[in-house]
Amino acid sequence: MELKILEDIPPWEWPEGTDRVLLGILRDNQKDKSERLLAAELAGDYTVVNDELAEALLSIVRNGEESEDLRAKAVISLGPVLETAYIDEFEEPEAVPISEETFHEIQASLRELYMDMDVPMEVRRRTLEASVRAPQEWHQQAIRDAYSSGDDLWRLTAVFCMRYVRGFDTQILEALEDENQDIHYEAVCAARTWEVDAAWSHIANLATSELTDKSLRLAAIEAVASIRPQEAPDILSEVSQSDDEDILDAVYEAMAMCGMFPDEDYDDDDDWDERTLH
């Protein structure tokens, strides 16, 4: 199987046996590096991940002889399944792709890896980013340490983690003023998650300004609907004058989140000129 083909196919259409192919590549350290990197990225998808793939990814992360970028890629791929397991709490075990035993093994291993100062910085950063998808008590201090480190990469990791761990409203507001655009973006996403009301004016301005970077503007559009759903329609109606289809799609989804459209009127296939915005 040519892995590159899978990148252009929706995961739910991947052929049967894809998990076994990915597992074989991950376990074979003689395979081409680029192929193993791609396998590590794909292996975390919900449609294929299972105990064996999760264990293979974790084995790569633990292995100091593997390349730094492969270890970082592998640990990030563990994030989504950790989040799924954390949210479900194994109340419906069949809905979680990995077993509870594997879940706890991953959590313990990632904490150990993060605490090991001999692990390369990039791997430790990505380990923290993956592990917060299933928050634990140790994450609060780890995030504070990363944020106060004075290193932009660690600060970026910290603000990303603030999406998943509550209690950082002050830092989120501070990060909204950061000149680093990546940190700024993550701060908007974190403000959306925790509905940080004090961020409203800043994020509303981002959403309405045509000078805002597009990815940042899309995040801000989603955030206004989350932070003040009662006031958001006025902002969203203004932004709906845009000619950019991506912006319009984001606005419509945000309006739906605010309850502006009856469910029966919502149709992703509708053209914008057929949508009612009032």
Summary of the structure (lengths in Angstrom):
residues: 278
radius of gyration: 20.6
end to end distance: 50.3
largest distance: 59.8
contacts: 847
relative contact order: 0.06
helix: 67%
strand: 0%
